[in-house]
Amino acid sequence: MPTNQYHEPPQELSAQVRTFARMCASLSEESEAIGWYEQRIAVEEDPVAREIMVDSLGEEYKHFSMELEFLLRAKPKWRAIAQGILFKDGGIVSHGEEAEEAAG
C-alpha cells in the first residue's frame, strides 16, 4: 500500500530508516488523536460516553509515549536534548537552548 510519508524514494532507504519514518508518522497520528479526544471530551454531555472517551484518551497517551520512547532510543542526540527539557520546572525555551547546546 503506497503512502506519502517518505520524502525520498522508499527503495533507497534502509529498513531502519523506513521503520523510523513509520514511527514518526504513528507519533503524529497519536498526537492528532489526543487533540481530537480533548475536543470531544470538552463538549460531550453524556457521562457514559465521556467516560469512554477519557479511557480512550489514556490509551492514546500510552501509545504516544511508547512511540516517543522508541524514537528517542533510536536517536541518542534527540534523547539527550529531550532529557534536558522534559519534566523540568522553569523556562521551556531556555531549557531547550541549553539542552541543544550541551548535546552538540
ABEGO torsion letter per residue (X at the ends): XBBAABABBAAABBAAAAAAAAAAAAAAAAAAAAAAAAAAAAABABAAAAAAAAAAAAAAAAAAAAAAAAAAAABAAAAAAAAAABGBBEBAAAAAAAAAAAAX
